[in-house]
Amino acid sequence: MQRCEQLGLTLLNFHPGSHLMQIAQEDCLARIAESINIALAQTEGVTAVIENTAGQGSNLGFEFEQLAAIIDGVEDKSRVGVCIDTCHAFAAGYDLRTPEACEKTFAEFGKIVGFQYLRGMHLNDAKSAFSSRVDRHHSLGEGNIGHDAFRWIMQDGRFDGIR
């Protein structure tokens, strides 16, 4: 975050990490939030943007509830956000293959995390199967998600202005 501050960058996108099965998941999510608090206290003007994961191995951040738990532990809510990677979401079990599935998935995101925290999108198709928890990106429209999700996202006003 300090390097971002030095470079005049306002957003730092990162994956939250893994719990390595050594501590309880809830404790790990609390530690991630505390680490974000420490980093934010040492910088000004940089927002911590947590990217969802596919849930491969012991990675955290693949469930919207996990992202919300991290955000809940961050003291300065104005300097924390989320980046949704569509491949990761699909691999984690959030269906995006049809407009109806997209609506359901993002309604769930809005209810659990909140669109006020959405700061970025990584638009990727998926080589991996739905709910496989395997992180394998593919070119848009060439994987298991297909074109419909990306058309839907581009036409939904909730994503206007997302970087």
Backbone as a ProteinNet text record, in pm:
[ID]
protein_1_A
[PRIMARY]
MQRCEQLGLTLLNFHPGSHLMQIAQEDCLARIAESINIALAQTEGVTAVIENTAGQGSNLGFEFEQLAAIIDGVEDKSRVGVCIDTCHAFAAGYDLRTPEACEKTFAEFGKIVGFQYLRGMHLNDAKSAFSSRVDRHHSLGEGNIGHDAFRWIMQDGRFDGIR
[TERTIARY]
82.6	0	87.5	199.3	288.9	343.7	373.9	422.1	313.2	189.8	78.4	69.6	82.1	78	189.9	309.9	423.4	400	332.7	307.8	181.3	107.8	-15.3	-132.7	-122.5	-230.8	-331	-457.7	-560	-622.4	-596.4	-654.2	-546	-549.8	-461.1	-548.4	-545.5	-624.4	-539.6	-596.4	-520.9	-615.4	-560.6	-634.6	-612.9	-714.1	-701	-605.9	-577.4	-481.6	-545.8	-469.2	-510.2	-499.9	-578.1	-568.8	-481.5	-441.7	-347.1	-388.5	-516.1	-572.7	-505.7	-439.4	-368.9	-447.6	-539.5	-626	-767.7	-863.8	-1002.7	-1022	-1109.8	-1136.5	-1177.1	-1261.6	-1307	-1190.2	-1097.1	-978.9	-891.7	-880.7	-800.2	-862.8	-995.1	-1063.3	-1042.9	-1046	-1021.7	-878.6	-783.2	-643	-623.6	-692.2	-683.4	-735.4	-849.5	-905.6	-810.6	-750.6	-656.4	-534.2	-486.2	-372.7	-409.3	-530.9	-577.3	-582.3	-632.1	-636.3	-497.2	-399.7	-261.7	-209.7	-231.8	-183.8	-252.3	-382.1	-454.4	-406.7	-372.2	-324.9	-190.7	-115.5	17.5	16.8	-99.9	-109.4	-230.2	-233.3	-349.1	-389.5	-517.8	-566	-561.2	-525.2	-523	-633.1	-712.6	-820.3	-776.1	-800	-771.1	-887.2	-859.3	-962.7	-938.2	-1027.3	-1014.9	-1077.6	-998.2	-1051.3	-1098.3	-1218.1	-1267.2	-1175.7	-1176.3	-1093.5	-1183.6	-1122.7	-1195.8	-1214.2	-1139	-1148	-1057.7	-958.4	-864.7	-782.4	-764.9	-687.1	-752.4	-673.8	-727.5	-745.4	-754.9	-777.9	-908.3	-904.7	-1024.5	-1069.5	-1192.7	-1246.1	-1326.7	-1360.2	-1438.5	-1588.2	-1626.7	-1768.3	-1794.3	-1908.9	-1943.3	-1943.7	-1982.4	-1983	-1842.4	-1742.7	-1604	-1558.8	-1593.6	-1558.7	-1626.9	-1753.3	-1827	-1765.6	-1720.7	-1658.4	-1530.1	-1452	-1329.9	-1366.4	-1460	-1502	-1554.5	-1632.1	-1685.8	-1575.1	-1459.3	-1348.3	-1260.3	-1282.7	-1203.5	-1266.8	-1185.5	-1236.4	-1281.8	-1202.4	-1235.2	-1303	-1435.2	-1511.8	-1499.9	-1461.1	-1446.3	-1322	-1233.7	-1107.9	-1094.8	-1207.6	-1205.9	-1311.1	-1278.3	-1371.5	-1345.9	-1419.5	-1412.7	-1397.6	-1320.3	-1311.9	-1366.9	-1464.5	-1519.6	-1454.2	-1389.3	-1333.5	-1438.1	-1488.3	-1597.5	-1556.4	-1434.6	-1386.7	-1383.3	-1329	-1321.2	-1460.6	-1553.9	-1689.8	-1754.4	-1741.2	-1798.1	-1737.8	-1606.8	-1539.4	-1575.1	-1610.7	-1647.6	-1793.4	-1869.4	-2007.2	-2112.8	-2075.2	-2171.6	-2198.5	-2317.9	-2350.1	-2364.6	-2307.8	-2313.2	-2349.7	-2395.9	-2413.6	-2534.6	-2630.9	-2749.9	-2776.8	-2852.9	-2888.8	-2959.7	-3044.5	-3115.4	-3017.8	-2919.4	-2817.9	-2734.4	-2700.7	-2625.2	-2704.3	-2832.3	-2917.4	-2920.2	-2934.8	-2938.5	-2805	-2695.1	-2562.9	-2536.4	-2564.8	-2533.2	-2635.3	-2756.7	-2850.8	-2797.1	-2741.7	-2680.8	-2560.5	-2476	-2362.4	-2411.4	-2513.5	-2565.9	-2619	-2684.6	-2741.3	-2632.8	-2532.8	-2432.4	-2317.9	-2263.1	-2148.5	-2195.7	-2272.3	-2322.7	-2250.2	-2327.1	-2267.1	-2186.5	-2210.2	-2130.8	-1983	-1951.3	-1811.7	-1748.8	-1825.7	-1770.8	-1684.2	-1555.1	-1458.7	-1399	-1410.1	-1350.4	-1408.3	-1384.7	-1426	-1310.8	-1283.8	-1193.6	-1283.5	-1304.8	-1393.1	-1312.7	-1336.4	-1268.1	-1368.3	-1353.4	-1430	-1352	-1408.5	-1348.3	-1323.4	-1200.5	-1169.7	-1220.3	-1223.2	-1263.1	-1415.2	-1459.3	-1602	-1666.8	-1797.3	-1874.5	-1855.2	-1830.1	-1817.6	-1701.5	-1602.2	-1486.9	-1381.6	-1386.3	-1286.6	-1146.7	-1142.1	-1016.3	-1006.4	-896.5	-875.4	-804.9	-883.6	-828.2	-904.5	-842.4	-906.2	-909.1	-1005.2	-1017.6	-1060.6	-1042.1	-1084.2	-1236.3	-1284.8	-1428.4	-1504.8	-1609.1	-1695.5	-1643	-1523	-1462.9	-1459.1	-1511.6	-1506.3	-1644	-1653.9	-1776.7	-1880.2	-1843	-1940.7	-2017	-1946.5	-2010.2	-2031.8	-2085.1	-2101.7	-2210.8	-2318.2	-2435.4	-2403.7	-2318.3	-2284.8	-2219.3	-2130.6	-2055.7	-2143.8	-2234.8	-2333.4	-2420	-2464.5	-2551	-2479.5	-2355.9	-2278.8	-2263.3	-2232.1	-2209.9	-2337.9	-2454.1	-2581.3	-2645.3	-2593.3	-2650.9	-2590.2	-2673.8	-2628.5	-2551.4	-2566.9	-2492.9	-2342.4	-2301.3	-2158.9	-2101	-2183.9	-2134.7	-2025	-1918.7	-1810.4	-1713.1	-1735.1	-1643.1	-1518.4	-1403.2	-1275.7	-1234.5
-118.2	0	125.1	116.9	232.7	259.1	153.7	171.5	235.2	192.1	253.9	402.2	433.7	573	652.7	597.7	665.5	688	594.5	603.1	681.3	724.6	798.8	711	581.9	488.9	487	476.3	484.6	350.5	246.3	114.9	8	-80.8	-196.9	-321.5	-396.8	-518.6	-638.5	-725.4	-841.2	-954.6	-1076.2	-1191.5	-1197.7	-1237.7	-1234.3	-1336	-1446	-1542.3	-1674.3	-1755.4	-1891	-1911	-2004.8	-2033.3	-2154.2	-2228	-2339.5	-2443.9	-2444.3	-2543.8	-2541.8	-2431.3	-2423.9	-2348.5	-2261.6	-2191.5	-2194.6	-2164.6	-2163.3	-2056.9	-2085.7	-1993	-1854.9	-1850.2	-1722.5	-1642.1	-1709.8	-1642.2	-1588.2	-1664.1	-1619.7	-1497	-1497.1	-1381	-1257.6	-1275.7	-1164.3	-1113.4	-1204	-1163	-1085.6	-1128.4	-1056.2	-914	-900.1	-767	-682.2	-741.1	-666.8	-624	-708.9	-671.7	-555.3	-556.6	-444.1	-317.7	-327.8	-211	-153	-238.9	-193.2	-122.6	-182.4	-122.3	11.2	18.9	144.2	254	216.8	315.3	375.3	304.3	350.5	427.1	440.8	507.8	600.6	684.8	771.6	762.5	760.6	770.7	644.7	532	405.5	316.1	259.2	169.2	24.4	-57.9	-201.6	-269.5	-332.2	-397.7	-548.7	-619.9	-764	-835.4	-914.5	-990.7	-1127.6	-1165.6	-1299.7	-1405	-1523	-1632.7	-1747.1	-1844.1	-1963.3	-2062.9	-2045.4	-2137.4	-2257.7	-2244.3	-2355	-2379.6	-2504.3	-2535.9	-2477.1	-2404.8	-2342.8	-2191.9	-2145.4	-2002.8	-1956.3	-1838.3	-1774.1	-1665.2	-1621	-1515.5	-1568	-1695.6	-1752.2	-1746.1	-1722.3	-1705.6	-1559.2	-1508.6	-1369.1	-1343.2	-1443.3	-1427.8	-1404.7	-1466.4	-1445.8	-1303.5	-1253.9	-1115.2	-1018.9	-1044.8	-958.7	-962.6	-1079	-1090.3	-1008.5	-1010.5	-929.1	-781.7	-739.7	-598.9	-557.8	-644	-613	-583.2	-648.1	-626.7	-507.8	-445.6	-328.7	-204.4	-125.3	-8.6	102.9	135.8	244.9	187.1	178.4	117.8	196.4	323.2	403.3	364	285.5	248.4	98.1	31.1	-112.2	-138.9	-230.4	-266	-407.1	-443.9	-578.5	-570.1	-662.4	-684.2	-824	-833.7	-964.4	-1014.6	-1129.5	-1200	-1302.9	-1291	-1378.1	-1524.9	-1552.8	-1691.5	-1747.8	-1670.9	-1716.3	-1741.4	-1648.9	-1664.1	-1791.6	-1814.6	-1932.8	-2060.5	-2064	-2181.5	-2203.5	-2095.5	-2105.2	-2146.3	-2155.2	-2201	-2095.1	-1979.1	-1874.1	-1879.8	-1922	-1944.5	-1812.3	-1807.5	-1688.9	-1725	-1844.3	-1892.1	-1834.7	-1782.2	-1723.3	-1588	-1501.6	-1374.7	-1395.7	-1496.3	-1524.2	-1565.5	-1646.2	-1688.2	-1568.9	-1481.1	-1359.4	-1274	-1255.2	-1174.7	-1234.2	-1364.7	-1431.2	-1415.5	-1438.8	-1428.9	-1287.9	-1187.6	-1051.4	-994.7	-1048.5	-1012.4	-1063.2	-1184.4	-1240.7	-1156.5	-1117.2	-1030.1	-900.7	-839.8	-714.3	-728.3	-839.7	-863.2	-891	-969.5	-1014.1	-914.7	-868.2	-776.2	-633	-608.7	-474.9	-412.8	-362.8	-301.3	-176.6	-116.3	1.1	-33.5	-162.1	-204.3	-251.7	-260.9	-308.5	-199.9	-226.7	-130.1	-174.5	-304.3	-351.6	-484.1	-514.2	-641.8	-695.5	-822.8	-893.6	-983.3	-944.4	-1020.8	-1128.6	-1252.2	-1368.5	-1480.4	-1557.7	-1681	-1788.6	-1908	-2014.4	-2140.4	-2189.9	-2321.9	-2430.8	-2399.5	-2497.7	-2512.1	-2622.1	-2651.6	-2567.9	-2552	-2480.9	-2545.9	-2463.3	-2505.3	-2602.2	-2600.9	-2691.5	-2642.9	-2513.5	-2447.2	-2456.8	-2460.7	-2462.8	-2332.7	-2260.6	-2128.3	-2141.8	-2147.8	-2155.7	-2058.9	-1948.1	-1843.9	-1881.1	-1821.9	-1841.1	-1707.3	-1693.7	-1572.9	-1559.9	-1434.9	-1410.1	-1484.7	-1555.4	-1626.3	-1759.2	-1796.3	-1920.6	-2031.6	-2004.3	-2103.6	-2149.9	-2194	-2253	-2151.8	-2024.8	-1921.2	-1879.3	-1851	-1811	-1661.2	-1617.7	-1474.5	-1405.9	-1476.3	-1412.4	-1335.8	-1390.5	-1323.4	-1188.8	-1183.8	-1060.8	-955.2	-997.8	-904.6	-848.5	-936.3	-895.6	-794.3	-822.5	-732.1	-595.8	-594.6	-467.9	-385.6	-449.4	-378.4	-344.2	-396	-371.3	-244.6	-148.7	-19.1	-24.4	-131.1	-140.8	-149.1	-181.8	-196	-72.6	28.3	151.1	213.9	254.8	322.5	230.2	99.3	4	-6	-9.9	-12.7	-152.7
0	0	0	68	68	-71.4	-147.2	-284.2	-369.9	-352.7	-426.1	-393.2	-265.8	-222	-289.2	-293	-356.4	-505	-569.7	-713.5	-748	-646.3	-670.3	-710.8	-682.7	-714.1	-599.6	-631.5	-527.7	-490.5	-568.3	-541.3	-542.4	-443.7	-440.8	-438.5	-547	-561.7	-517.3	-434.7	-385.1	-347.5	-345.4	-294.6	-143.9	-68.5	77.5	137.7	69.4	123.1	160.5	231.3	267.4	417.5	468.7	612.4	640.6	540.2	551.6	654.5	690.7	783.2	920.7	955	1083.1	1189.3	1146.6	1241.2	1185	1268.2	1223.4	1115.7	1024	914.7	966.7	1068.2	1123.8	1180	1245.7	1299.8	1187.5	1080.7	967.1	901.7	884	826.3	914.1	1045.7	1137.9	1125.6	1108.2	1090.7	960.7	855.6	728.4	746.8	813	837.7	921.5	1023.1	1107.5	1027.6	939.3	853.8	762.4	710.8	629.1	713.7	836.8	926.1	948.8	970	992.1	867.8	750.9	625.8	598.7	623.9	600.9	695.4	818	915.6	875.8	793.6	753.4	621.7	561.1	431.2	429.4	327.5	305.9	159.7	135.4	-1.2	-84.6	-25.3	-99.3	-42	-131.1	-91.5	-110.8	-10.7	-17.9	-89.6	-203.7	-284	-280.9	-216.6	-197.4	-316.8	-386.6	-500.1	-453.6	-497.3	-466.2	-528.4	-470.6	-521.6	-567.8	-632.5	-676.5	-562.1	-453.4	-340.9	-354.3	-439.3	-461.6	-335	-299.2	-179.3	-55.4	22.6	144.1	126.9	0.3	-26.5	36	91.8	145	48.1	65.8	-18.9	-135.8	-134.3	-244.5	-218.2	-95	-61	-29.2	-73.1	-44.8	105.7	183.8	329.9	384	323.7	366.8	335.9	217	182.5	279.3	309.6	402.7	542.4	586.1	718.7	726.1	619.3	617	623.1	539.8	538.6	675.3	738.6	871.8	971.9	956.4	1048.6	1015.5	900.7	861.9	923.4	990.3	1062	969.1	867.4	775.2	651.6	656.6	547.4	417.2	424.5	302.6	223.7	284.3	218.1	197.5	186.4	155.6	48.5	-40.7	-146.5	-194.4	-298.7	-353.9	-505.1	-559.8	-703.9	-729.7	-817.9	-852.8	-980.7	-969.9	-1084.8	-1126.4	-1249	-1292.3	-1300.7	-1342.7	-1345.4	-1203.8	-1110.7	-972	-915	-940.4	-888.3	-942.5	-1072.4	-1136.8	-1078.1	-1065	-1009.6	-863.4	-793.4	-652.2	-632	-741.1	-728.2	-749.4	-802.1	-834	-984.2	-1020.4	-1161.4	-1235.5	-1354.6	-1440	-1583.9	-1607.9	-1745.7	-1817.5	-1744.7	-1806.7	-1742	-1809	-1745.2	-1611.2	-1602.1	-1476.8	-1366.3	-1403.3	-1305.8	-1261.4	-1355	-1320.8	-1222.9	-1251.4	-1163.6	-1023.5	-1014.6	-883.8	-811	-881.5	-819.5	-769.1	-851.3	-809.5	-711.5	-709.5	-603.3	-469.7	-472	-350.8	-307.9	-405.3	-373.8	-309.4	-368.4	-315.1	-173.9	-146.3	-13.4	90.6	54	151.1	165.6	54.7	57.8	39.7	-64.1	-94.6	-212.6	-308.3	-426.7	-392.6	-276.6	-239	-222.9	-208	-193.4	-324.4	-431.5	-558.3	-620.8	-631.5	-685.8	-818.9	-851.2	-975.3	-1019	-1146.1	-1204.3	-1287.3	-1275	-1365.6	-1449	-1572.7	-1660.2	-1731.1	-1691.6	-1748.3	-1763	-1868.5	-1879.6	-1803.1	-1795	-1714	-1795.9	-1789.8	-1846.1	-1752.2	-1624.1	-1523.4	-1518.8	-1461.5	-1450.6	-1340.8	-1351.7	-1250.8	-1113.8	-1013.9	-874.1	-849.1	-938.2	-926.8	-828.6	-795.8	-711	-772.4	-905.1	-979.7	-1058.5	-1040.1	-1099.9	-1234.8	-1342.7	-1477.7	-1566.9	-1600	-1680.2	-1828.2	-1898.5	-2043.1	-2103.6	-2232.6	-2303.6	-2297.8	-2297.8	-2288.2	-2397.2	-2354.3	-2446.6	-2495.4	-2457.6	-2506.9	-2402.3	-2284.8	-2178.3	-2135.2	-2012.4	-1959.1	-1912.5	-1904.9	-1870.1	-1995.6	-2103	-2228.2	-2238.3	-2351.2	-2379.5	-2297.4	-2265.1	-2204.5	-2077.1	-1992.8	-1866.5	-1891.3	-1986.5	-2010.7	-2076.6	-2163.9	-2219.6	-2107.3	-2017.8	-1907.6	-1817.7	-1781.4	-1695.2	-1761.5	-1891.1	-1961.4	-1972.7	-1963.1	-1976.5	-1842.6	-1734	-1601.4	-1542.7	-1510.6	-1460.5	-1329.7	-1252.4	-1125.7	-1147.3	-1269.4	-1298.7	-1368.5	-1392.1	-1455.6	-1369.6	-1432.4	-1361.4	-1291.1	-1299.9	-1237	-1323.2	-1258.1	-1330	-1365.8
[MASK]
+++++++++++++++++++++++++++++++++++++++++++++++++++++++++++++++++++++++++++++++++++++++++++++++++++++++++++++++++++++++++++++++++++++++++++++++++++++++++++++++++++

